[in-house]
Amino acid sequence: MKDKVKMTVAVVFIAVVAWLFAEAESLGEQSVFAQVRVVSPDDMTVVETLEGWEGKVLVQLRGSQGALNQAKTRLGEVVEVIPGITVGVDAAEGRQPIRLLDLLGGVEELRESGVTVVSTSPISVEVEITTLTDVAVGIEVDLGGVQVEGAVTTTPAAADVRMPSAMAGSLGEDVFVVARFSESDLAALPDGGSVKLDAVLSLPDSLVGHERVLLLTKRVSVAFDVRSTLARESVSAPVQILLPSVEQDRWRVRLGDGDDVLRVRVVGPSEVVRRITSGEERLVAVLALSSDDLAAGVSEKEVSFSLLRDGVLGALAGGLKVEAEDGDRIVGVSATRVGEEAADDG
């Protein structure tokens, strides 16, 4: 009896195993979603999917239940497509369709499991491949109105710009990256001489706004010689005494010996200096004495300078400086009341 029971259990066990094996090997179909991601093979290749596709694919599979389960597990992971590496996907520049049926059917795990990819939705997607290249573009220096002498040189001599190869092929010789100085650097420039400054680079207007154009060189060193816009000339400035109107009839004022004319140097814009040396305008040293100066009997005082235009004294022109050649702007002076001067002579 016991042997009969054991035999029955063995037969049932074998039947169940056979059924399970048959079930696992029976053919069937399933629909699963797969996520496909197109990946650029390197930094110099840009791959874009078109028509707003986000990588989601509905895949119809056929195979044994066991194989379908394996396929579902594999398709639960992201399937990467690398142009030039993935079979059937070219890395050549331009647009090309990717047939998803062939792509997913070629996934190694699915192919080895014996699963067949019956259909996909969408059937295919279109990608656009853009190859990039680095181009050395000439540099144009924006001097902000600064006048220079000789050549303006930059280090480096050209700027590296990354752009699509097709754009690089049509880039004209008149396209330059622009180097600009800060306002503070321009304001601190000397009147003349050699200068070396750092400048910030920016793309020209013709390249601004292109998504695939990248300026790789950010700064540049610029060397140039500033051309002086100032002129320097030595001129004579007669000393003119200026008294308050109420004091003019009360005092007799004399300058010290040799102080009636000062030898000075004028420094300023070339045109302003030219008008002085040509006589169109005359430089005058003004000795201004106040009532307090006269009452105190000052014997020397510093002069100021004015320009005489059409007989009228006026302020110095903008940017004009006057320097006494001996560095001394002080003149000797003596003042005597009108009545006292007559008594002394008596």
C-alpha positions in Angstrom: 0.0 0.0 0.0 2.8 2.4 0.9 4.6 1.6 -2.3 1.5 2.4 -4.2 1.1 5.8 -2.5 4.8 6.7 -3.2 4.3 5.8 -6.8 1.3 8.0 -7.1 3.1 11.0 -5.5 6.0 10.5 -7.9 3.7 10.4 -10.9 1.9 13.6 -9.8 5.2 15.4 -9.1 6.5 14.5 -12.5 3.3 15.7 -14.1 3.5 19.0 -12.3 7.1 19.6 -13.3 6.2 18.7 -16.9 3.3 21.1 -16.9 5.4 23.9 -15.4 8.1 23.3 -18.0 5.5 23.2 -20.8 3.9 26.4 -19.5 7.3 28.1 -19.4 8.0 27.0 -22.9 4.6 27.8 -24.4 4.5 30.7 -26.8 2.7 33.9 -26.0 2.7 37.7 -26.6 3.1 40.6 -24.3 3.2 44.4 -24.6 5.7 46.3 -22.5 7.1 49.8 -22.4 10.8 50.4 -23.0 12.8 53.5 -22.5 15.3 54.3 -25.3 17.9 57.0 -24.8 20.1 58.3 -27.6 23.6 59.2 -26.3 26.3 61.3 -27.9 29.5 59.2 -28.6 31.8 62.1 -27.5 31.9 65.8 -26.6 32.3 66.8 -30.2 29.1 65.1 -31.4 25.6 66.4 -30.6 22.7 64.0 -31.1 19.1 65.3 -30.9 15.8 63.4 -31.3 13.2 65.2 -33.4 9.5 65.6 -33.2 9.4 65.9 -29.4 10.0 62.2 -28.8 10.9 61.5 -25.2 12.3 58.0 -25.6 9.2 56.0 -24.6 8.4 52.9 -26.9 5.6 50.4 -26.7 7.0 47.1 -27.7 5.0 44.0 -28.7 7.0 40.8 -27.8 6.5 37.1 -28.8 8.1 34.2 -27.1 8.0 31.7 -24.3 6.7 32.8 -21.0 10.1 32.4 -19.5 11.8 34.4 -22.2 9.1 37.1 -22.1 9.8 37.5 -18.4 13.5 37.9 -19.1 12.7 40.4 -21.8 10.5 42.4 -19.5 13.3 42.7 -17.0 15.8 43.8 -19.6 13.4 46.4 -21.1 12.8 47.7 -17.7 16.3 49.2 -18.0 17.2 52.0 -20.3 18.3 51.0 -23.7 21.1 53.3 -24.9 21.7 54.1 -28.5 25.2 55.4 -29.4 25.6 56.5 -33.0 28.7 54.9 -34.5 28.7 52.2 -31.8 25.2 50.8 -31.8 24.7 48.5 -34.8 22.7 50.1 -37.5 23.0 53.7 -36.2 25.4 55.8 -38.2 27.4 58.7 -36.7 27.5 60.7 -40.0 26.4 64.3 -39.7 22.8 65.1 -40.7 19.4 63.5 -40.1 18.7 59.8 -40.1 15.8 57.5 -39.0 16.3 54.9 -36.4 14.1 51.9 -36.9 13.1 50.9 -33.4 12.0 47.4 -34.4 15.5 46.6 -35.6 17.1 48.4 -32.7 15.3 46.6 -29.9 15.4 43.3 -31.8 19.1 43.6 -31.8 19.4 43.9 -28.0 21.7 41.1 -27.1 19.7 39.8 -24.1 16.4 39.7 -26.1 18.1 38.0 -29.1 19.7 35.3 -27.0 16.5 34.6 -25.1 14.7 33.8 -28.3 12.1 36.6 -27.9 10.9 38.2 -31.1 10.1 41.9 -31.3 6.9 41.9 -33.3 6.2 45.6 -33.5 7.0 49.0 -31.9 5.2 52.2 -31.5 6.5 54.5 -32.8 8.0 52.4 -35.6 11.0 54.7 -36.0 12.3 58.0 -34.8 14.4 60.6 -36.5 17.6 62.0 -35.0 19.9 64.8 -36.1 23.6 64.5 -35.6 25.8 67.6 -35.5 29.6 67.3 -35.4 31.4 70.1 -33.7 34.9 71.5 -34.3 37.2 74.0 -32.6 38.1 77.0 -34.8 40.8 79.6 -34.2 39.1 83.0 -34.8 40.9 86.3 -35.1 40.6 88.9 -32.3 39.5 92.5 -32.9 40.4 94.9 -30.0 37.8 97.6 -29.1 40.0 100.4 -27.9 37.1 102.6 -26.7 38.4 105.6 -28.5 42.0 105.4 -27.3 44.5 106.6 -29.9 47.4 104.2 -30.4 50.7 104.2 -32.2 51.9 101.1 -34.0 50.5 97.6 -33.9 48.1 96.2 -31.3 49.0 92.7 -30.3 47.1 90.0 -28.4 48.2 87.0 -26.5 47.0 84.5 -27.6 46.8 85.8 -31.2 43.4 84.1 -31.8 40.5 82.8 -29.8 39.2 79.2 -29.8 35.5 78.9 -30.7 33.6 75.6 -30.8 30.9 75.5 -33.4 29.1 73.1 -35.8 31.5 71.9 -38.6 29.1 73.2 -41.3 29.1 76.6 -39.8 32.9 76.6 -39.5 33.2 75.8 -43.2 31.2 78.9 -44.2 32.8 81.3 -41.6 34.1 84.4 -43.4 37.4 86.1 -42.9 35.7 89.2 -41.6 34.4 87.4 -38.4 36.3 88.4 -35.3 36.0 87.8 -31.6 35.9 91.2 -29.8 38.2 92.1 -26.9 37.0 94.9 -24.6 38.5 96.7 -21.6 36.7 97.7 -18.5 35.8 101.3 -18.0 38.2 101.5 -15.0 41.1 100.2 -17.0 40.4 102.8 -19.8 40.2 105.6 -17.3 43.5 104.6 -15.8 45.5 104.6 -19.0 48.5 106.9 -19.1 48.8 109.9 -21.4 51.3 108.0 -23.5 53.6 105.0 -23.6 53.5 101.2 -23.7 50.5 99.5 -22.1 49.6 95.8 -21.4 46.1 95.1 -20.3 43.8 92.1 -19.9 40.6 92.2 -21.9 37.4 90.2 -21.8 36.4 88.4 -25.1 32.9 88.2 -26.5 31.4 86.6 -29.6 30.6 88.8 -32.5 26.9 89.6 -33.2 26.9 87.2 -36.1 27.6 84.2 -33.8 25.6 85.3 -30.7 22.4 83.3 -30.1 23.6 80.1 -31.8 23.0 77.3 -29.4 25.9 75.2 -30.5 28.5 78.0 -30.6 30.7 78.2 -27.5 33.6 80.7 -26.8 36.4 78.7 -25.3 38.9 81.5 -24.8 37.5 83.9 -22.3 40.3 86.5 -21.8 43.3 87.8 -23.7 46.3 90.1 -22.9 46.5 93.1 -25.2 49.7 95.2 -25.7 49.8 98.6 -27.4 51.4 102.0 -27.3 49.1 104.9 -26.3 49.6 108.0 -28.5 49.7 111.1 -26.4 47.1 113.6 -27.3 48.8 116.3 -25.1 51.1 119.0 -26.4 53.8 120.7 -24.2 55.1 124.2 -25.0 57.1 126.9 -23.1 55.5 130.3 -23.2 55.8 133.7 -21.4 52.9 134.8 -19.2 52.8 138.5 -18.2 51.8 139.1 -14.7 48.6 141.2 -14.3 47.7 142.7 -11.0 44.1 142.5 -9.9 42.7 144.7 -7.1 39.3 145.0 -5.6 37.5 148.0 -7.4 37.4 150.0 -4.1 41.1 149.7 -3.7 42.3 150.6 -7.2 42.6 154.4 -6.6 44.0 154.0 -3.1 47.1 151.9 -3.8 50.1 151.8 -6.0 51.3 148.2 -6.5 54.7 147.2 -7.9 56.0 143.8 -8.8 59.4 142.5 -7.7 62.3 142.8 -10.0 62.0 140.3 -12.8 58.6 139.2 -11.7 56.6 141.1 -14.4 56.8 138.1 -16.8 56.9 134.4 -15.9 58.3 131.7 -18.0 55.9 128.7 -17.9 55.1 125.4 -19.6 51.6 124.7 -20.8 50.5 121.1 -21.1 47.1 120.2 -22.6 45.2 119.2 -25.7 47.1 120.0 -28.9 44.5 122.4 -30.2 44.3 124.4 -27.0 48.1 124.7 -26.8 48.2 125.8 -30.5 45.8 128.6 -29.8 48.1 129.9 -27.1 51.3 129.6 -29.0 49.7 131.2 -32.1 48.5 134.2 -30.1 44.8 133.5 -30.6 44.6 133.3 -26.9 47.0 134.7 -24.4 48.1 133.2 -21.1 48.2 135.6 -18.2 49.5 135.2 -14.7 47.1 136.9 -12.3 48.2 138.4 -9.0 45.0 138.9 -7.1 45.4 141.1 -4.0 42.5 141.4 -1.5 41.9 144.4 0.8 43.4 142.3 3.6 46.5 141.6 1.6 47.0 145.3 1.0 46.4 146.3 4.6 48.8 143.6 5.8 51.5 144.7 3.5 52.1 141.3 1.9 55.5 141.2 0.1 54.9 138.0 -2.0 52.0 135.9 -3.2 51.3 133.0 -5.5 49.8 133.8 -8.9 47.0 132.0 -10.8 46.6 131.7 -14.5 43.9 132.7 -16.9 43.4 133.0 -20.6 42.9 136.4 -22.3 40.3 136.1 -25.0 39.3 139.2 -27.0 40.6 141.4 -24.1 38.5 139.5 -21.5 40.1 137.2 -18.8 38.6 133.7 -18.6 39.2 130.4 -17.1 41.7 127.9 -18.5 40.4 125.6 -21.1 39.5 122.1 -20.0 42.5 119.8 -19.6 45.1 122.6 -19.8 47.7 122.7 -17.1 50.3 125.5 -16.4 53.6 124.6 -14.7 56.2 127.2 -13.8 59.5 126.1 -15.3 61.4 126.8 -12.1 58.5 125.3 -10.0 57.9 128.7 -8.3 54.6 130.5 -8.9 55.2 133.1 -6.2 56.1 136.7 -7.2 57.3 139.6 -5.1 55.0 142.6 -4.6 55.0 146.0 -2.8 51.9 148.1 -2.2 51.9 151.8 -1.1 48.9 154.0 -0.3 48.5 156.8 -2.8 49.0 159.6 -0.2 51.9 157.9 1.5 53.7 157.5 -1.8 53.7 161.3 -2.3 54.9 162.0 1.3 57.8 159.6 0.9 58.9 161.4 -2.3 58.8 164.7 -0.4 
